[in-house]
Amino acid sequence: MLDMSVTTALWGVVEKVVEKRGRKLVKYNYFEDLWDALNEGVGLTIVRAPTGCGKTEAVTAPFLASLREGERRWLSLIYALPTRSLSIAMRRRLSRALSALGVKWCTVTLDHGELWSVKPYLEGDVVVTTYDTLLYQFYGSVRPGYHVLLPMSKVLCSLVVLDEVQLLQDTSWYALSLLPSHLRSLLYMGVRVVMLSATIPQVLISEIARVLKEAKLPLSRIWAEPLRLVDSLDKPLRGRLDVELARGQIPSEDKLLLELLKEYEMEERLPALIVVNKVEKAVAVYRSLLRLRKRGALKRALPMLLHSRLKAGARRKVEELFEGWRAEADRIILVATQVVEAGLDLDVRLLLTELSPIDSLIQRLGRCARKRDGKAVVFTDARSGISVYPEVLLRKTLEEIEGREEELRSSVCELSIAQEFVDSVYTCDAIEMLRSRVARDLEQAISWISNYPNLIFARVGHERPSSPLLRLGYEVCCLLPSRSEYTSLLSGEEVCLKLSEYEERMVRLPVRSPREELPAVIHDLEGSRVSLILEAKASGGLLRLNARPMKPCEALSLAASRRHVLLLNPDYYEFYEGADLGVVNPWRLRE
């Protein structure tokens, strides 16, 4: 148990941080359970707590306190999240926390696949990164020629936080199947790890416990206690949330959408949030809202759009509206995809959402009525999630929530109810069925990960395999050029950009396989279909960019290995009356 004076000091840190965010201190009991685990030699602490219960403040307080006192327990804090947008928002949040504590001479870095010339390689007192970036660097497979032991040694001496791990879910449960082996590797090497979520299935926790227990070298030789589960019995202070299940889908046609918004008194319940499962649907709904507003059918509402295929600068403008909760945020009707399920500090009064797997659905419900009363409407047509989520999870979710609106309402503030829902959908049979589709890939990846601690020193100097250790699919980084820049780069001329402008124009696109064709990054160059790899050199505060043509499959393979940026064909990036729509479909141009 922590000394009372230490506990009091940690609560003081939390109070200053939450006051900086305009909130009052609430002393949730599980905070001290987590702090005890960090103090008692626990290797991996898994924290399950409802949304809005301050998990970030709980896990960061010990490190922030040590920074303030000048006596570090860990070399650094490495805070990993599943997505780039979440990591960007978290960096701002942790920077404000340090400012609230008056901590100076402290660096907060962001590492999620930047240019090699500016990439921090996990350096910094506080490092915010993505799950992929952290583990690729830990395994030394980020860049040939870069010394593998430098990023690894940084990880070994740090407190590593894995937040919102449920968002790693894919259609085959691939990334989460690898997570137990990744955790075992980290614990083998002496890394202290905390995993956070409001919706971790028990089947995953049981798998983690089994893998750690069956480790060839007993982890009890390294840790006093390899694994501890901390469950919150606290209820967050929230407004009342009413939940309704509605048949059908959210319409995107102007007339039907307007009728729906009137039915739920949207303009009297701003800010509002509409969550759909596909980018194309989000754009269609957003365009409809813009047309309705132009015709005067919407009096107060200010439509906004947020999805994964917008350029970074457009996403940041939307996210920052909620970060500081500016006045116009109270007029927003935000149309979004799954990117809003975690990280953004949303507090909407009306939520309209398509059906998604139960853990995702609870996260969406948690965006509503956080500080004031609100209403959530779940449209139960499972077809809206097909090809995005496994059909078996959508079907089981629908079976579990039918007629249970009151329990859904309580799931956002009572962990036991949320856990019952999640475990009834994520059964062992369902998970094994999903894994069976990728059994061979899983076997190869788990074998490589499991042997890594024994091979690390033997493999120094050898190129690491570029196989999909973390995901079956990839994201590639693309630059959106202006029309004149596009013409120049195609003709072989050099283009100069400020680094900030370069970063704001970055677009991430999904790739299922490096062997697939992605038309959005294919260009017509003198009658040949090529992709263009960007080569950048920093000079005088500018980036000097040149484009190197390659066969599309070769360029995509390089980009998928996280080493290069591709040039985006600007025809694929859409606007509507000056508003960014993003890359609506990277596989085909709009008709």
N, C-alpha and C positions, 0 to 999 in steps of 0.2 A: 504493500500500500504506500502511496505517496505521502510524504510529510504534509501536514496541514498547511504549512506556510508555502510549500511549492504549489499545492492545489489552489490556494488563494491567489498566488501570482499568475497562474495560468488562467483563472477566471478573469483576472484583471486584463490580461491580453485579449481574451475573447470580447470583453465588454468594450474595449477601445475600438476593436475592429468592427463590431456590429453597429456601434454608434456612428462610425464613419459612413456606414451604409444607410443611416437614417433609421435604425431599428433599436429596440430595447433589448437588454440582456435577458435571455430565458435560460435558466440552469437545467438543461436536460441531464438526467442521471447517467446516461450512457457515456457522456463525455469523460467522466472520471474512470469508468470501466476501461475505456480506450487508453487513457493516460496511464493507468496501472499496467496494462499489457505492454506498453512501450517501455515502461520502467522495469519490468520483471523478466526481461530476456525472452520474450515471445518472438519467434521468427516471423510468422505470418499472422496478422490479425485481420479477420473478416468482420466488417461492420455492416449490419443491416439496420437501416432506420428510414422512416417515412420521408417523403420529399418535404423540404422546408424545415427540417430539424437541425440544420447547421452542421452537416457532416464535414464540410470544408473547414470551418472554423475549429471543429473538434480535432481534426487530424493535423492541422498546421500549427496550432497553438504551441506545442512543446518546442518546435524548431524556431518559431518566431520569438518565443521567450528567450531561447538560448542566444539568438542574434542580439536581442536587446541587452542582455546581460554580458555579452562578449565572451561567453563560455559555451562553445558549440559541443553538442553531443554527437552530431554528424557533420561531415564535411559540407554537405549541401542537402537541400530538399529537392527531389525530382518528382514532379507531379505529372502523371501521365493520364491522358484522356483518349477516347477512341477516335475523335475527329479533330480536324484542324480548326474548325470554327470554335469548338469548345475550348481548345487550348488557347486561342487568341483571347477569348473572353476571360479565361482564368488568369492569364498573365495580367490583364488590367486589374482584375479583382485582387490578386496577391500584391501587386504594386501599391494599390491603395491601402491594403492592410499594413504594409511596411511603413507607408507614409503616416498612417494613423498612430503607429507606435513610435514615430520619430527615429526610426532606424536609418542611419546614413551609411555611405560607403558600402552599399550592398547592391549587387547586380541581380537583376531578374531577366533571364534570357528566355527566348522562345526558339525551339528547335523542332521544326516539322517538315523538313525537306526543302530548305532554302538553297540559294546559290552556294556552291562550294566556297566561294571567296568570302562569304559572310556567315557561313554556317558555324554555330558555336560549338558543335560536337559535345553537347551536354555540359559545357563549361558555364559557370555562374554559381552564385550563392543559392539562388532559387532558380530552378530550371523547369519550365513548363514545356511539355513535349507530348507527342502522340504515342500511343501504344506501339505502333509499328516502328517509329523512329527509335524509341528506347531499346527495343529488343534487337533490331537490326544492328544498332551500334554496340549493344552488349555482346552480340555474337560476332562482331567484327566484320559484317558483310555489307558495310555502307559504301566504301570506296576503296578500290584497289590502290595500294601504295600508302594509305593512311595507316599509321601504327595502331594495330588492333588493341593494344593494351592501354592506350590512353583513355578512350571512352569507358572501357571496362573498369579500370581502376577508379574512375570517378563514380561509377555505379556502386562499386563494392563499399565505398566509404559513405554512402548517402542513405537517407531515409527515402524509400520509394513508395509513392502512393499511386495505386491503380484505381481510378474513379470511374463510375458509370460503366462498369464492365459489361453490363447487359446489352449495351449498344454494339458490342462486337458480334452479335448474332448475325448469321447469314443463312441462306436457304438450306445449308447442309450441317449447321452446327459445327463448322470446321474450326474457326478461330477459337471458340470456347472449348472445343475438344483438346486443343493444344495448350490451353492455359494452365492446366495442372502440371504439365511437364515444364513449361516456362518457369512456373513458381518454384518447382523443385530445383531447377538450375540456379535460380537466384539464391535460394536458401542454402544450397550446397556451398556457394561462394561467399556466404556470410552476409548477404544483403538483408536488411530489415525491411519488410514489406507490409503495407496496409492496403486492403481492398475494400472499396466502398460501393454500396448500391442500396436502393430501396426495394429492388426486385431481383434478388439472386435466387434462382431455383435451388431447392435442396439437393436435387440430383447432381448439380455442379459441385456443391460443397462436399457432398459425399465422395465424388470422384477425386476432388483435391485431397481430401483426407486419406483416401485409399492410396493414391500415388505417393504421397509423402510417407505413409507408413511402410510401403513396400520398397522404399529406396534402398539400393544396395548398401550404401553407407548410411547407417541410422542417423537421421538428422538430430536425434537427441544428444549426440556427441557434440553438436555445434550449438544447439539452442536448448535452454532450460525447458522450453515448451515450444515445439515446432509450430503448432496451430492453436489459435483460440478464436472462438466465435463470440462476438459482442452483438447482442440483439437489443434494440431500443424498445422499452415498454412505454416510452413517453409518447404523448400526442402533441403534435405541433399546434401552435395557436393559429387557427385558420378561420375564415368565414364559413358560412354554411354553403355546402355544395349540393345542389339538386341534380340528379342524374335521370335522364330519360333515354329509353331505347326506341329508335324510330326505324321503320322499315325503309328499304330502298337505299339510294345513294344520294350524295350531295349533288344537286344539279349545277351545270355550268351555263345553261341557257339563260339569257337575261331575264325573261319573264318569270320562269320557274324559280330562279335564284332570288329575285325580288320578293316573290310571294313567300318564300321560305324565311327570308330575313324579317319580313313584316310579321309573320306568324310568331316568331320568337322575339319580337320587339328589339331587334338588334340595335337600332339607333338610341334606344333608351338604356342599353346594356353595354355601352362602350367602356373600355376597349374590348374588342372581340377577336377571337382566333378561329380560323378555319384550317383544320389539318387534313390533308389528303395524302394518299400513299405514293402518287406518281408525279413527277415534275410536269409532265404534259397536262395533267388535270389541274395542278396548282396554277399553271399559266392560264389555262382556259377560264378558271374561276376569277382570277385576278383581272384579266381583260374584260370580263363581264362586269365586274365591279367598277372598273374605270369608265366603261360606257354608261353605266347607270348613274355614276356621279356626274358625268358630262351632261347628261340629260336632266339633271336636277332631281333624280329619283332618290338619291342619297343626299341628305341635307348636311349632316355633321361628319359622317364617317370619312376617314382618310385611308384609302386602300394602300397596303404595302405588300411586298412579295419577298419570300425568303426560301431559297432552296439551295441544293449543293452545287448547281452548275451556273451560278451567278459569278461574275468576276469579284475578286476579293473586296475591292473598294465599295461595290454596291451592297454586298452583304454587311460590311462593317457599318455603313450608314444606318441600316435598319437596326442592327444589334445595339449600336450606341444609343439609339432612342430609348431603349429600355434600360440600358446600363445606368444612365443618370436619371431615368424616368422624367424626361422633359415634358413640358406641358402638352405638346401635341400627341404624346403617347396615349393620353386619355381619349383621343379621338380615333385611334387606329383600329382598323379591321385588318388583321394580319392573315394573309394566306400563306401557308407553309407546308412543307413536307416533314419528315421525321426529324429534321435538324433542330426542331424546337423541343424535343422530348427531354432534353437536359441542358444545363449550362446557362441558358438565358433566364434572367430573373423576371419572368413574366407573371403578371397578376391580372388575368382577364376576368370579365364578368359574364361573358358568354363564350362557350366553346362548342363548335360543331366539328365532329371528327368522324372519319371513316373507321371501319373496323380494322383492328390490328391485333397481333398476338397479345395476350393478357398483360405481360410485363410492360410492353410498349404502351398499351392502352392505359394502364394505371399511371404511367409517367405523363401521358397527355392530360389525363384528368387532373394531375397534380399541378398543371399550369393554371388552373382556374380556381378562383375563390381562395387565394392564399392569404389575403388580408381583408377581404370584403366578400359579401355573399355573391354567389354566382350560379349559373346553370350550365350543365354540360349535356349535349345531345349526341348520342352515338348512333350512327347510321349502320345498320347491321348486314347490309348486302356484302357477303364475303368476296364477291367478284372484284371489288375495288382493290383488294390486296393481292390477287393472284399475280404471280411472277415477281412480286416484291417479297412476299413472305411465304413460307411453306404452307400449302393448303391444309395440311393436317393440323397445324397450330391455329389457323383461322377457324377451322371447323370446331375444334375442341374449345376454343375461346367462346365462340357463339353458344355452344351447348352449356357452358358454365355460367354465362352471364344472363341467360334468358330468365326473366322474372325476378332477378336479384338486384334491382336498381338500388335498393337501400344498402345492401352490402357493398356494391360498387362505390357508393357515396362514401362509405366508411373506410374503404381500402386505402384512400390517400392519407389517412391519419392514424390508422391502426395497423401495425406491422403484421399481427397475427392473421387478420383478414386478408391482407394483400398476399401473405405467404401461402395461405390456403388456396387462393385463386391460382397463383403462379404454379404451385406444386400439382394442382389438379390438371393443368394443361401440359406442363413439362414433365411427363412421366418417363420412366426408363424405356418403355416400349417406343414412345414417340421419338425420343432422342436416338435410339438405336436404329430406327427406321431411317432417320435423316442421315445418320453417319454411314449407313450401308452404301449410299450413293458414291461416297468418296473414301471407301475403306482403304484402298491401296495408297492413296495420297497421304492419308492420316498415318498409316503405318510407317511410311518412309520418313515423314516429318518428325514424328514422335521418336523414332529411332535415332535420327540425327541430333535432336535436342537432348535426348537422354545421354548420349555419348559425349556431348560437347565438353562438359567439365574435365573429362579424362583426356581429351584431344587438344585442348586449348594451346598448350605450350608446344606440342608436336606440330601443330598446324600454322604456327606463326610464320609469316612470309609466303604462305600459300593463299591463292585466291579462294575466297569462300564461295560455296555454291549459291547460285541465284535462284534456286527453286523456291516455290511459294511456302516459306516457313510459316508465315503468319496468316495469309489469306489465299483463297483460291483465285479471287479476283484482284485487280489492281486499280490504282488511281494513277493517272498520268497528269503531269503539270503542263499547262499550255499558256502561252502568252497571246493575249488579244491585241493585235496591232490596229492602228488606224489605217484607213484606206491608202494613204500616201506611204506610210511605213511598209505596208504589205507589198505595194508595188516595188518599193526600193529593195526590200529583202529578196523578193522573187528575182529581181534583176541582178543580184549579187552585190548590191551596195550596202554599206555599213549604216546602221541606225543607232543613234545615241538616246538613252533615256536616263532620267534620274532613278536611283534605286527605289525611292518611295513610289514613283509612278509605275515602275516595273512590277513591284509587289501588288499594287492595287489592281493591275490588269491581269493578274494570274487567275486562271480558271482550271478547276480540277474536273477531269472526266473519268467515268468508270470504264474499265476494260476487263472483260471476262477472261481473256487469254491473250498473250502477246501475239498469237498467231491469227487472231481475228482482224478483220479490216474495220477501221474506224474512220469513216469518210470525213469527219470534222477536222481531221489533221492531214488530209490528203489534198495536194495542190496540183494544178496543171502547169507544168514547166516545160515549155517548148514541145508540147504534145505528149509529154511523159507524165505519168501519175507518180508523184513523189511525196514524201514527207520531209519536213525541214527541221533539223536539229539546230537549236540556237547555241552559239558559242559566244560567251560573254567575257569581257575583260574590263576590270575597273580602272578608270583613268580620270583623275581630276574631279572626283565626285560624281562621275557619270559611268554608266555601263555602255560599253561599245559592243553592239550586237551584230553578229554575222550569221547567216543561215547556211547550213550545209545540207544539200539534198542527199537523201538516202532512199532505198527501197522502203515502202511503208511498213512491211513486217519487221525489218531490221531496226528501223527508227523506233517503232512501238516497243520492241523488246528492250532497247536501251532505256527508253523513258520509263518503262514498267519496272526496271531494276533500280529506279530512283536516282539515276545519275545524270539525266538530261531533261531539258525543257523543250517541248515541241511548239511549233508555230501553229496557232489556231487559224483555220480558214474563217475570216470574219463574216462570210455569208451565213454561217451557222449560229452566230450570236445575234439574237433578236431584240428589237426594241418596239415599243408601242407608244406613239406620241411622246417620245423622249424618255419613257420609263424603261428601265432594264427588264427584259424578260429572261435573259440568259440563253444558254445553249439548251433549247427545248428538247431536241432530239439529236444527239451526235451521230446517229446512224442514218439519218435521212433529212434532207432539206424540207422546209415547210412548202406546202403546195401553193 
